[in-house]
Amino acid sequence: MNPWSQVPYADYERHMNHETVGQLALMSEITNEKVEQRYPQTVAVYGACTGNGFVHFVEARTVYAVDINSTYLAICYERYEPILNELILVQADINQDAVAIPPDSTDLIVCHLFLEYVDLGRAFASIRQTLRRGGLLNVVIQRSNDSGWVSNTGVTTLQPVAAIAHEIAEETLFQHTAPALRFEGRQTYRMPNGKSLISYDFIKQ
Ligand SMILES: C[S@@+](CC[C@H](N)C(=O)[O-])C[C@H]1O[C@@H](n2cnc3c(N)ncnc32)[C@H](O)[C@@H]1O
């Protein structure tokens, strides 16, 4: 059983919005930046959770929300289906299931704090398949900077997911992206809890 199936969505949001964490607002802002750069018609969000940042996809024709946790996806649908043109939920365990998105169909893939919990080979195989040539992949990964993987916000239900998290070295990331996904640039954001978030852009060749 994947521990992400057990974390109540309200606990996840409370933790991520805690003043010492403050990550949801930043990741939503990064998503907005990518939308404004690319004006994507088709977007896929891997590890969509309850839909942080989906408010920026109102101009897109189709948005795919990919996640293992069907409760998170149901909340995402309830919140964002009313404002989006087409929201398609893809409930899948990336480590073992096929992701039902047509090949070469997405203009933008958003992948924030997802790779740390999954099989990188499987995740990148799916991303390479669904992203169209010339499409943008935006990845956000976390550096804990020796401050512990999960900050102490009083939310204890996140501890089991911390146990499966692995910090991703940049070298490892590039091993999985090259040569099909060309590195375009990175930006580092220092967070109030001492951690950093690093945003990477890649273009499919
Ligand atoms: C740390 S959360 C990040 C959520 C969101 N991207 C954000 O920015 O807040 C990781 C998300 O990935 C999902 N996830 C973890 N492992 C997965 C897997 N094997 N297959 C699909 N989704 C997975 C979790 O359910 C969770 O919603």
Ligand as a Chemical Component Dictionary entry (heavy atoms), coordinates in Angstrom:
data_LIG
# 
_chem_comp.id                   LIG 
_chem_comp.type                 NON-POLYMER 
_chem_comp.pdbx_formal_charge   0 
_chem_comp.three_letter_code    LIG 
# 
loop_
_chem_comp_atom.comp_id 
_chem_comp_atom.atom_id 
_chem_comp_atom.alt_atom_id 
_chem_comp_atom.type_symbol 
_chem_comp_atom.charge 
_chem_comp_atom.model_Cartn_x 
_chem_comp_atom.model_Cartn_y 
_chem_comp_atom.model_Cartn_z 
_chem_comp_atom.pdbx_ordinal 
LIG C1  C1  C 0  4.202  16.114 -2.191 1  
LIG S1  S1  S 1  2.687  15.859 -3.032 2  
LIG C2  C2  C 0  2.783  17.147 -4.239 3  
LIG C3  C3  C 0  1.434  17.603 -4.680 4  
LIG C4  C4  C 0  1.368  18.809 -5.570 5  
LIG N1  N1  N 0  2.125  18.627 -6.791 6  
LIG C5  C5  C 0  1.778  20.055 -4.861 7  
LIG O1  O1  O 0  2.526  20.816 -5.453 8  
LIG O2  O2  O -1 1.341  20.312 -3.759 9  
LIG C6  C6  C 0  2.972  14.383 -3.997 10 
LIG C7  C7  C 0  1.758  13.953 -4.785 11 
LIG O3  O3  O 0  2.132  12.837 -5.622 12 
LIG C8  C8  C 0  1.183  11.800 -5.501 13 
LIG N2  N2  N 0  1.889  10.509 -5.698 14 
LIG C9  C9  C 0  2.839  9.985  -4.882 15 
LIG N3  N3  N 0  3.251  8.792  -5.359 16 
LIG C10 C10 C 0  2.554  8.562  -6.505 17 
LIG C11 C11 C 0  2.538  7.492  -7.441 18 
LIG N4  N4  N 0  3.312  6.406  -7.262 19 
LIG N5  N5  N 0  1.730  7.575  -8.525 20 
LIG C12 C12 C 0  0.928  8.675  -8.681 21 
LIG N6  N6  N 0  0.884  9.714  -7.806 22 
LIG C13 C13 C 0  1.689  9.663  -6.729 23 
LIG C14 C14 C 0  0.634  11.935 -4.087 24 
LIG O4  O4  O 0  -0.615 11.311 -3.915 25 
LIG C15 C15 C 0  0.604  13.451 -3.915 26 
LIG O5  O5  O 0  -0.621 13.999 -4.358 27 
# 
loop_
_chem_comp_bond.comp_id 
_chem_comp_bond.atom_id_1 
_chem_comp_bond.atom_id_2 
_chem_comp_bond.value_order 
_chem_comp_bond.pdbx_ordinal 
LIG C1  S1  SING 1  
LIG S1  C2  SING 2  
LIG S1  C6  SING 3  
LIG C2  C3  SING 4  
LIG C3  C4  SING 5  
LIG C4  N1  SING 6  
LIG C4  C5  SING 7  
LIG C5  O1  DOUB 8  
LIG C5  O2  SING 9  
LIG C6  C7  SING 10 
LIG C7  O3  SING 11 
LIG C7  C15 SING 12 
LIG O3  C8  SING 13 
LIG C8  N2  SING 14 
LIG C8  C14 SING 15 
LIG N2  C9  SING 16 
LIG N2  C13 SING 17 
LIG C9  N3  DOUB 18 
LIG N3  C10 SING 19 
LIG C10 C11 SING 20 
LIG C10 C13 DOUB 21 
LIG C11 N4  SING 22 
LIG C11 N5  DOUB 23 
LIG N5  C12 SING 24 
LIG C12 N6  DOUB 25 
LIG N6  C13 SING 26 
LIG C14 O4  SING 27 
LIG C14 C15 SING 28 
LIG C15 O5  SING 29 
# 
